[in-house]
Amino acid sequence: DYLTSKLKLFKKAKIGLVNIDMDPTYVDRIREEAEKYCKKVIYINEPAIVEGPGYIDIETYLNGKTEKFRVNIGGVYNGINAVCAINVCNELGVPIDIMRDALETVVVPGRMEHYVIKDGVDVIVDCAHNKMSYEGLFRYANVQYQGRKKYFLFGCVGDKAYNRRKEAAKILDKYADFAVITERDPGKEPVLDICNEIYNYVENKDKARIVTDRDEAVKTILDDAILLR
């Protein structure tokens, strides 16, 4: 459903941009839709990316030569997003220097926001919500914070995407040292029902607890992180 919805965007676009390094399962279908509706289709490969704590350095091919950019957000997947944005801006005639300056200072609320609090506890706030984005987040954390414990605060939305509850529980078991399951846009579903469903999928029950009030959940996990770091 998600893929089908995204493909509809090509019907409204004169120029299509396709990352051909995606899962090969989808490449042919996306290429076909882009070429059917767009007057011009640009194909890009995954750029050369070097990660640092809270930033990414990118090298990508643009206008016949290699250009370098620094993005003020961590995570390889954000580097791929940035290259898409760079190519879109290039087609719109935005000068490279302006793109470079913008990416060096970009801040996106809810996208790999970094905070450092007392006692050496680092906090990453990210809008990850499915298996792929959770794995990308933990891959980044495991590279940048080797040897550090990983605490995971999350919830799942109500009334849709029910499979993500099991996915999130599996991510918890695989990557987190401890987790707090809490509210996240429950819709008409009771928050506790959603949290209990996630918790039931968790294999190692000692690694997780439920705190339905989100403010209290944040306080709980920060207190535990400081105490048990």
Backbone hydrogen bonds, N-H to C=O, Kabsch-Sander energy under -0.5 kcal/mol:
donor,donor_aa,acceptor,acceptor_aa,energy
5,S,1,D,-2.3
6,K,2,Y,-2.1
7,L,3,L,-2.4
8,K,4,T,-0.9
8,K,5,S,-0.6
9,L,6,K,-1.6
10,F,7,L,-1.2
11,K,8,K,-1.0
12,K,9,L,-1.4
13,A,10,F,-1.1
16,G,40,K,-3.0
18,V,42,I,-2.9
20,I,18,V,-0.9
20,I,44,I,-1.9
22,M,19,N,-1.0
26,Y,23,D,-2.1
27,V,23,D,-0.7
28,D,24,P,-0.6
30,I,26,Y,-2.3
31,R,27,V,-2.9
32,E,28,D,-2.4
33,E,29,R,-2.1
34,A,30,I,-2.5
35,E,31,R,-2.5
36,K,32,E,-1.5
37,Y,33,E,-1.6
38,C,34,A,-2.5
39,K,14,K,-1.4
40,K,14,K,-1.7
42,I,16,G,-3.2
44,I,18,V,-2.4
48,A,59,E,-2.0
49,I,47,P,-0.5
50,V,57,D,-2.6
52,G,55,Y,-2.3
54,G,52,G,-1.0
55,Y,52,G,-1.3
56,I,71,V,-2.0
57,D,50,V,-2.9
58,I,69,F,-3.4
59,E,48,A,-2.2
60,T,67,E,-2.3
62,L,65,K,-3.3
65,K,62,L,-1.4
67,E,60,T,-3.1
69,F,58,I,-2.4
71,V,56,I,-3.2
72,N,103,L,-2.5
73,I,71,V,-0.9
78,N,75,G,-0.7
79,G,75,G,-1.1
79,G,76,V,-0.6
80,I,76,V,-1.8
81,N,77,Y,-2.0
82,A,78,N,-2.2
83,V,79,G,-2.0
84,C,80,I,-1.8
85,A,81,N,-2.2
86,I,82,A,-2.7
87,N,83,V,-2.2
88,V,84,C,-2.2
89,C,85,A,-2.7
90,N,86,I,-2.3
91,E,87,N,-1.9
92,L,88,V,-1.3
93,G,90,N,-1.2
94,V,89,C,-2.6
99,M,95,P,-1.9
100,R,96,I,-2.9
101,D,97,D,-2.4
102,A,98,I,-2.3
103,L,99,M,-2.5
104,E,100,R,-1.7
105,T,101,D,-0.8
105,T,102,A,-0.8
106,V,102,A,-0.7
111,R,108,V,-2.1
112,M,110,G,-0.6
113,E,125,V,-2.6
115,Y,123,V,-2.5
117,I,115,Y,-0.5
117,I,121,V,-2.7
120,G,117,I,-0.6
121,V,117,I,-0.8
121,V,118,K,-0.8
122,D,120,G,-0.6
123,V,115,Y,-3.4
125,V,113,E,-2.5
126,D,124,I,-0.6
127,C,110,G,-1.9
134,Y,130,N,-2.8
135,E,131,K,-2.6
136,G,132,M,-2.1
137,L,133,S,-2.1
138,F,134,Y,-2.5
139,R,135,E,-2.4
140,Y,136,G,-1.9
141,A,137,L,-2.3
142,N,138,F,-2.7
143,V,139,R,-1.5
144,Q,140,Y,-2.8
145,Y,141,A,-2.2
146,Q,143,V,-0.6
148,R,145,Y,-1.9
151,Y,149,K,-0.5
152,F,178,F,-2.1
153,L,151,Y,-0.5
154,F,152,F,-0.5
154,F,180,V,-1.9
158,G,185,D,-2.3
164,R,161,A,-1.4
165,R,162,Y,-1.4
166,K,162,Y,-0.6
167,E,163,N,-1.8
168,A,164,R,-2.6
169,A,165,R,-1.6
170,K,166,K,-2.1
171,I,167,E,-2.2
172,L,168,A,-2.3
173,D,169,A,-2.4
174,K,170,K,-2.1
175,Y,171,I,-2.8
176,A,171,I,-0.7
176,A,172,L,-1.4
177,D,150,K,-2.9
178,F,150,K,-1.3
179,A,207,K,-2.3
180,V,152,F,-2.3
181,I,209,R,-2.7
182,T,154,F,-2.7
183,E,212,T,-0.7
189,E,186,P,-1.8
194,I,190,P,-1.7
195,C,191,V,-2.5
196,N,192,L,-2.7
197,E,193,D,-2.0
198,I,194,I,-2.1
199,Y,195,C,-2.7
200,N,196,N,-2.3
201,Y,197,E,-0.9
201,Y,198,I,-1.0
202,V,198,I,-0.7
202,V,199,Y,-1.0
205,K,203,E,-1.2
207,K,204,N,-2.0
208,A,205,K,-1.4
209,R,179,A,-1.5
211,V,181,I,-2.3
214,R,212,T,-0.6
217,A,213,D,-2.3
218,V,214,R,-2.3
219,K,215,D,-2.1
220,T,216,E,-2.6
221,I,217,A,-2.3
222,L,218,V,-2.1
223,D,219,K,-2.5
224,D,220,T,-2.2
225,A,221,I,-2.2
226,I,222,L,-2.4
227,L,223,D,-2.3
228,L,224,D,-2.9
229,R,225,A,-0.8
